[in-house]
Amino acid sequence: MARIGIFDSGVGGLTVQRAIIERLPGLDTVYLGDTARVPYGSRSPEVVTQYSLRNARVLVAQGIDLLVVACNTASAVALPALREALSIPVLGVVEPGAREAARASRSGRIGVIGTQSTVASGAYQAALRALRPEAQVTARACPLFVPLAEEGWTDPEDEVVRLVARRYLGPLAAARVDTLVLGCTHYPLLREAIAAALPGVALVDSAQAIAAEVATRFGEAAGGRATHRFFVTDVPGRFAQLAGRFLGQPVASAEQIDL
């Protein structure tokens, strides 16, 4: 049975793991959340690459067959170094998300939201323009979406959520985007609030796109009794509290490791 390694700076990448498990229930997964160093979104590309290589080596030691970089920031800046250092395939979330958005957009006006580092890297913008050179891409950093998701403040009727979403997404509405990439693993938890602020806009979840990409490599795996292991770099208490919200099922235990 194939084993997939997934890493993120914290709990957000569990939305990617969830999509993979739902699409490919027969695959084993190993998840690493670098919770001692979260967030990656405000760190330099050099530091993110260094952390990513450490994460990858831990997962490779678990006998994985493929590595998924769930963190959008790490996908944006560290993929070349990871692919050069590892002998197994490495997938990031940027390229699959960009492909799905390029297919979905009718007008070519595409929005991207993510952390400051993901937006500043220009990775989604470059990937989209490579696929659709005529595309008009509007990117916007939405840093407050992360703590809202982790606090469970995701109700689109909540006044705070509604006002934050309106403030961040107003420029995208003004740009008349018809498709929006959720370029951070936390953002799917705010999908309803984002959709309410941008009615009629197609939302592209990179987690679903990467799950489809994994499926093309391993087939629509089914059956079997898959195992799922979880590692964190800080004490696991906070991770365990939040994990169920992101994964969609309880996480009984996570092992703490030192990078």
N, C-alpha and C positions, 0 to 999 in steps of 0.2 A: 504494500500500500504506500502511495506517495505521501510525502510529508512536506508541508509548506511552512516556511518561516516568515513571520511578519513582525516588523518593528515600527515603533512610533515613539515620539518624545514623551508620551503619556498615555492617557486612556482613549484618546480620540480614535486611534487606529483600530480600536475594537469594532467600529462601524464597518471597517474594511474586512476584518475577520468575520464579522456577522454575515456580510454579503457572500463571502466565499463559502462559509459553512452552509448557508441556505441554498446556494447554487450547486455546491459539490459536497454533499453530506458524507461521502465516503472517504474524504481526505483527512489525514491527521494534520493538525496545525500546532505550531509553537509560536507564542506571542511574547515579545519583549517590549516592555514600556520603560523608557529611560526616565523614570519619574524623579530621579535625583537631579536631573539637569533640565527638566522642562521649565520654560518653553524653548523650543528651537527657533521660533519665529522672530525673536529679537537678537539672535546671535549672528556672528559673521559667517560667511560661507566656509572659511577655513576651519572654524571650530565645528560647524555642523558636519563637515566632511570627516573630521577626526572622530567625532562621536559615532557617526554612521558606520565607519569601518570597525570600530570596537563592537558595536551592536551586531554587525554582520558576522564577525568571527565567533561570537557566542552562539549564534543560531546555527552556523555551519557546523560547529562542534556537536550539535544535536542531531546531525545526520539529515539535514533538510535537502530536498531535491530542487527547490526553487525558493528564491528570496523575493518577498514583496515589501517594497519600501512604502509603507502606508502614509508616512509623514509627507505632506505636500512640500514643506520646506526642504527636507532632505532629498526628495525626488527632484526638486528644482535645481539643486546645487551639487549633490554628491553622487549621482548615478554614474558618471564617467569613471570616477575613482573606484566605485564599488565593482563595476563590470571589469575593470582592469585587474583588480585584486582577487576576484573570486573565480572559481572554475565552474560554478553553477549559474544558471540563468538568473538575471536580476530584473524585476519589473518595478517601475515606478507608477504613480497614479496620474502624473501630468499628461503623458501621451495618450493613454486610453480616454481620459476625460476630455481632452482636446478633440480627439477623433469623434467622440459621441456628439459634442457640441457642434462641430463643423457639419455633421450630418443633419442635426436637428434644426439648425437655423435656416429659416426661409429667406430672410433679408440680408444675412451676413453681418448684422449688428449683434455682437455677442458680448456679454458681460462676464467678468471673472471677479469673484470675491475670495479673499484669503488673508493670511497673516501679512504683516508688513514685509517680511523677508520674501515670501512667495511672490507677492505682487512686485516688489522691487527687483527680483531676479529676472523678471520678464519671460520666464519659462513658458507660461501658458500663452502669453501674447505671441511669442515666437512660434510655438507649436501650431497655434491656430492660423497664423499668417502663412506658415509653410503649407498647410492644408487648403486654405482658402485665401490666396493673396489679396483678394479684394475686401476681405473682412475688415470691419470697423470694430476694434476691440476696446472696450472700456473696462479698466481694472480698478478695483477699490479694496483697500484694506479695511477689515471689520474686526478689530481686536477685541471689542467687548462681547462679541458673540461667543467667545470661548468661555469666559466665566459664567455667562448666562446659561450655557448648556450644562456646565458642570454643577451649577447650583440648582438645576432643574427648572429654571425660569424660561420655559419654552412656549407657554400658552399664548397664542396670537391675540387673545383678548386681554392679556395683561398689559396694563398701561405702560410700564417700563419697557417691556419687550417691543410693543408696538412703536413707541417713540424712538427707540434705538434703531430698529429696523428701518423706519421711515427716514431717519437722519442719514444712515449709511447708504441706503438704496435709492434715495432721491436722485442723485446724479445718473444712476443707471436708468431710471424711469425717464429722465430728461433726455437721455441718449437714445431712447426708444429701442432698447435691446429686445430681441424676441427670444433669446436663449441666455441662460445664466449658468456658469460653472460654479458649483459649490466647492471651492478650492481649499477646503480645510476639513479634516475628518470630523470636527465637532459640528459643522454646519447642518448636516442632515437632521439633527435633533431639532433644529429651528426651521425645518422645511415649511411648516404651515405658516409661520410668521413671515417668512421670506416671500412665500407665494401670495400672502395677503397684501404685502407691500408692493408686489409686482404682478398684478393680476394679468393672466393670459400669457405670461412668460414661461417657457419650458425650462425646467430646472434639471440640470445634469449633475448627478451624484457620482463622483469619481469612484466611490466604493462599488457601485453596481458595474461600472465600466471595467474596473480591474478584475472583478469576479468573472465577467464574461471573457476577459483576456486569459485568465487562468484556465477557464473551461476549454478554450481552444487548444491548450497544451495537454490537458489531462482527460478530456472528454467529460461528458456529463456523469461524473462519478455518483454512484448510488449504492445503497446497501453497505454492509460491513459495519463494524462498530468502531467508529473513529474516536481518537483520543485528542484532547486539547490541553496543552500545558501553558502556563503563564509564568513569566519572569518579570521582576521589577528591580530597579536599582535603588529604591528607597524602601522604607518599611511598608509592608503591603496593606496596612489598614485602610488608608484613604483610597487606594486603588480598588480594593474589594468593595468598598461602599459605593463607588461610582460605576464599577464595571457592568453591573447588570443593566443599568440604564442605556449604556452604549452597545452592549452585546446582545441585549434582548433576552438574556437568561442569566441566572445567578452564576457567579464564579466562586466556587467553594474555597479555593486556596490559590495563592500565588507565591512563588519562591523568590526570595531576595538574593541578588547576586551583586558582586562588586566588579565594576569595570575598571 
